[in-house]
Amino acid sequence: MISSCFGDIPRAERPRERLFSHGAAVLTDAELLALFLRTGKVGLDVLSLARSLLAEWGSLRRMAGCSIEELSSLPGMGPAKAAELKAAFEMGRRMARPELERQRVDRAGVIYELLAGELQTLPYESLRILLLDTRHGLLEEKEVSRGSLNESIAHPREIFRPAIAKGAYAIAVVHNHPSGDPQPSEADRRLTRRLTEAGTLLQIPLVDHVIIGAMRGEQSPYFSFREAGLI
């Protein structure tokens, strides 16, 4: 029952009642999270549980980057709640993601809008390949590797393999820097040169390599090798 979930909180101040009376926009992150969790744990009502989870992870955005396994291991969660919460995060990501699949996905700004919402939440590096058709429309997005980017993991053969299998006309490569700084490392530069050369040989051109960082003042939240004249 709702009354047991929220302990001694007066009914009018509970998240569900506040949503009914004032709309979802007035709810705090903890209140929104509590509505999804529905129940707390022994000695801790659901709102206090939600606050403790946010205190541990820092924000809903950080929690959205967790895997099912990570969410399941959090105190008071478990597989069922983790699955529901992961589904809620994915729904939000899809709704926030513009319908860019129908556009030409060959400009850094478009690529950033397409993937930033997800990649900026991840605590690890994720290397993605965008498979493009003859008009540079998006055929498919695939994750190639996770973890610190290095040339043994992000080898050109692993990156171009799905492009060849799908019959892609061109590709774009995207990865994130969890530090928030999108400036390329020397490994990023070497990889881009190798991918450009491999794309020329395979006749599957690399249209761009975009590194996604975080919004910091006036600094661009991404780095484009094409915009920088390096492709």
Buried (B, 14 or more C-beta within 10 A) or exposed (E): EBEEBBBEBEEEEBBBBBBEEEEEEEBBBBBBBBBBBEBBBEEBBBBBBBBBBBEEBEEBEBBBBBEEEBBBEBEBBEEEBBBBBBEBBEEEEEEEBEEBEEBBBBBBEBBBBBBBBBBBBBEEBBBBBBBBBEEBBBBBBBEBBEEEBBEEBBBBEBBBBBBEEBEBBBBBBBBBBBEBBBEBBEEBEEBBBBBBEBBEEBEBBBBBBBBBBBEEEEEBBBBBBBBEEBB
